[in-house]
Amino acid sequence: MSLSIFSVQLLTGLAYGMLYFMIAAGLTIILGVMNIVNLAHGTLFLLGSYMAFTFMNQQFSFWIALLLSVAVTAVIGIIIEKLFIRQIYGKELEQVLLTFGLAFVIADTAKWIWGTEPQTMAVPALLDSSISIGPMVFPFYRLFVVLIGCLLALLLWYFESKTRIGAIIRAGVDDRAMVSALGINVGVVFTGVFAFGAGLAALSGVLGGPLIGMYTGMESDILVTSLIVVVIGGLGSWKGSFIGAILIGLIETFGKIWFPSLSMLIVFLLMVVVLIIRPQGLFGREVA
Amino acid sequence: MKKNILIFIVFLLIAFVLPFVLSVYGIDLVSEIFIMAIFAMSLGLIMGYAGMVSLGHAGFFGIGAYTVALLGPHIPNSYLLLFFSICLSGLLALVTGAIFIRTSKFYFLMITLAFGQLLFALAWQLKQWTGGADGMKVSAPLNLGFGEIVSPIGIYSVMAAAFIIVYLLLRFFVESPVGKIVKGIMENEARMSALGYDVRIYKLLTYTFSGALAGFAGSLYGFYNLFVSPDVSSWMFSGQVMMMVIIGGVGTLIGPAIGAGLFIFLQNFISTYTERWPIIMGALLVILVLVGKGGIIHWFALLKSKIFYKKRKNSDDYAPQHVEKEEVVN
């Protein structure tokens, strides 16, 4: 493998890793705070991606489409939490099933509206060029996705460790009952966390549009990958998701080149190895 | 116990009479229901009796189905094929279960989901053997020693017999001392561990048994459908089976089977009217979760206790679902 191919694949792997981080960050925090494995998370990614596609067909710019679809998906997240998940507080298995039913409904609705033909999204004009260093060529857009991912990680770290809301969320992961006993409105926290996760999933979907495109069954692929990221990184840990997502992004990208038919197996084996060594994930705390 | 035997005899009679009253399509549909009922009961065993919620059970089903499809042309003996399917899926359940059961509730759910999806991806990607997304034909005639079974009634009888055998096996397992221990572990793992039981061995045993049964159901499906595609291993299918279990009622043996019957019937019924059946099934699941009180089998119990107002608290009947397992750290 020549240096030029290697470097561009490295960048691609990192860009995919950032997309996985965005979606897994939402998943892991919903799981950590609310104790729900949100099986509809992949469909929120799909929804964000398709909505941006539609907005762009309506002559909106990529950036406006990005903002709009993230906002709309976050609102859908609020609706899902308030209308459905709220109704069966505390029954965790039922809540998981509920999200499964919603995944069914949303995925099929998306199929209904946007059809089964794979779609592609154009790279925004501003970023549609590349930078070359010697023999190595780096597409701007992938660099941009990596940058956004790193910025988001920084922002989340700041938010989690320096702000009051971050402290509440950290406390929520550790002991929900105690948080509510301290007089904090847990319901609002739950709604906020769910909407935030939904928005992040949409962000990942829109940014991933020019890289991955949109196809039927994408929601399952992305859900499974992000679940693996959460398992590897550890429950409720953004740092773990970040590291895990980059690992998975790189391994998947290079796995596809070297062992095209076994890339999924390699990712899965990585998860198994992590589980054997650390059942609670790389950055998960002992109590899971 | 006497009541159970009575219900069992009634069921046998119905199963015997059905082929005479149903159309060929109906017989075909009920055969499929029997297969799915076996599958749902296998998942119901680990969910309702061992507290392990898996979203990757279709993986074992797929192993069974693909074993029949791949080995069928080379092994003419149906018994041997079924045996291989059961052994392979059981073995896989044993190996993966040994890793998976080390984790807690939601991790288990996520990991099994990833595992099922891995088998799905393998079936999809190993094109030279499995035909990839196009699936593959099963060229293994079902022959149990008295000629090839091809007629709908023949298939029906085999599936009905398989269902009854699996049900009796499961009943036997659940009532055995091992089954009681497993249930004890679900209700209070720490206590059973303190009593000196090796919790992991019992959980692993149940998981392996359940995986083998799912593989058995899968191989029957291969013989029945004569075509397999990667979809038999997808997590959506695992989720559908979980829906069957939940619709029927967790914590009972026959509940999941009833759920499977209703699910397959509804799916066929709705899909004759609209291809948008996933929306309707999804919405039904949402409604069921929001207002359902633990599945059909528990509605019967509720209804019964309402009609014959007994002193016995009916909460006993649907208690297993609400027993919150105390979180135990490995």
Interface residues (C-beta under 8 A of the other chain):
Chain A: L31 N35 V37 L39 F84 Q87 I88 E92 L93 E94 V96 L97 L98 F100 G101 L102 A103 F104 V105 A107 D108 T109 W112 S220 V224 L227 I228 V230 V231 L235 P260 S261 L262 S263 M264 L265 F268 M271 V272 L275 I276 P279 E286 V287 A288
Chain B: V53 L55 I99 R102 T103 S104 K105 F106 Y107 L109 M110 I111 L113 A114 F115 Q117 L118 A121 L122 Q125 L126 K127 S234 W235 M236 G239 M242 M243 I246 R276 P278 I279 M281 G282 A283 L284 L285 V286 V289 L290 E327 V329 N330
